[in-house]
Structure formats: structure tokens, C-alpha cells
Amino acid sequence: MIAFSRTAGDALMALGDGESAALSGTLTAATWTDNAGKVRPSLSLQAHAVLTPYHVTRRRQAVDKPKDTEPRTHATAAIDDLPNDQLDF
């Protein structure tokens, strides 16, 4: 596995033996020859992104946080800021 991104590299270095991770990147298949002359397959992954159980838990906690108020969208903020001009017909 090769990681050029510091974020991906840090996530990989934080993993312990047997920990699971989901990786996204470029996979390259190749072959190599051992000392006995036998050709063997090899895979090389250039990791662009790493997702670990820690990241999943952290994101779920961020989504599950109770929100004090609903965020105002650009459209509702503009409507709420308009003066209430009532016209008598």
C-alpha cells in the first residue's frame, strides 16, 4: 500500500494489527519473480482515502448531535428579512 496524501497516510499509520479499514485508490496488478524463478502475482494500492471504524463512529456522532435551531437556508433567510408590507385591496 502506498499513500501520498498525509491524511490517508496518518489514518493508515494509526491502524493496529487486525483492524479493519476501507480504502479507495488506484489498484495495480503486476508480477514478480522469486529466488526460485517462480513468477508470482502482486497487487499495489495507491490509497487516496481511508475509512476506519473510528471515522465512522465520529461521523455518526456528529450527525446525531441535537441541534438547538434549524439552520436557515439562503432562501428562507431572505424571505424572513423582508418587511411585512400588507396591502389593503
C-alpha positions as CSV (number, residue, x, y, z in Angstrom):
1,M,0.0,0.0,0.0
2,I,1.3,3.5,-0.9
3,A,-0.2,6.7,0.4
4,F,1.0,10.1,-0.8
5,S,-1.8,12.0,1.0
6,R,-0.9,13.0,4.5
7,T,-4.4,12.3,5.7
8,A,-4.5,8.8,4.2
9,G,-1.0,8.1,5.5
10,D,-1.9,9.2,9.0
11,A,-5.0,7.1,9.1
12,L,-3.1,4.0,7.9
13,M,-0.3,4.5,10.4
14,A,-2.9,4.7,13.2
15,L,-4.2,1.3,12.4
16,G,-3.2,-1.6,14.6
17,D,-2.8,-5.3,13.8
18,G,-6.1,-6.8,12.7
19,E,-8.1,-3.5,12.5
20,S,-10.4,-3.2,9.5
21,A,-10.3,-0.3,7.0
22,A,-11.9,0.6,3.7
23,L,-9.6,2.0,1.2
24,S,-10.2,4.0,-2.0
25,G,-7.5,4.4,-4.6
26,T,-5.7,3.1,-7.7
27,L,-5.1,-0.7,-7.7
28,T,-2.3,-2.0,-9.9
29,A,-1.8,-5.7,-10.7
30,A,1.7,-6.9,-11.6
31,T,4.0,-10.0,-11.2
32,W,7.4,-10.6,-9.6
33,T,9.9,-13.5,-9.8
34,D,11.0,-15.1,-6.5
35,N,14.5,-16.6,-5.9
36,A,13.5,-20.0,-7.3
37,G,12.4,-18.4,-10.6
38,K,8.7,-18.8,-10.0
39,V,6.5,-15.9,-11.2
40,R,4.1,-14.7,-8.6
41,P,1.3,-12.1,-8.7
42,S,1.4,-8.9,-6.8
43,L,-1.1,-6.0,-6.1
44,S,-0.2,-2.5,-5.3
45,L,-2.8,0.0,-4.0
46,Q,-2.2,3.8,-4.0
47,A,-4.5,4.9,-1.3
48,H,-6.4,8.2,-1.8
49,A,-8.8,7.8,1.1
50,V,-9.0,5.6,4.2
51,L,-12.2,4.9,6.2
52,T,-11.8,3.2,9.6
53,P,-14.4,2.3,12.3
54,Y,-13.1,5.3,14.2
55,H,-14.0,7.7,11.4
56,V,-17.5,6.1,11.0
57,T,-18.2,6.5,14.7
58,R,-17.0,10.0,14.7
59,R,-19.2,11.0,11.7
60,R,-22.2,9.3,13.2
61,Q,-21.8,11.2,16.5
62,A,-21.5,14.4,14.5
63,V,-24.8,13.7,12.7
64,D,-26.6,12.6,15.8
65,K,-25.8,15.7,17.8
66,P,-29.0,17.5,18.8
67,K,-29.4,20.8,17.1
68,D,-30.7,23.8,19.0
69,T,-32.2,25.5,16.0
70,E,-32.8,24.7,12.4
71,P,-30.3,26.2,10.1
72,R,-31.6,28.9,7.9
73,T,-31.2,28.4,4.2
74,H,-30.3,31.3,1.9
75,A,-33.9,31.4,0.6
76,T,-35.7,31.4,4.0
77,A,-33.2,34.0,5.4
78,A,-34.0,36.3,2.5
79,I,-37.8,35.9,3.0
80,D,-37.6,36.3,6.7
81,D,-35.7,39.6,6.4
82,L,-38.2,41.2,4.1
83,P,-40.5,43.8,5.7
84,N,-44.2,42.8,6.2
85,D,-45.9,45.2,3.9
86,Q,-49.6,44.5,4.0
87,L,-51.6,46.0,1.2
88,D,-55.3,46.7,1.5
89,F,-57.3,45.8,-1.6
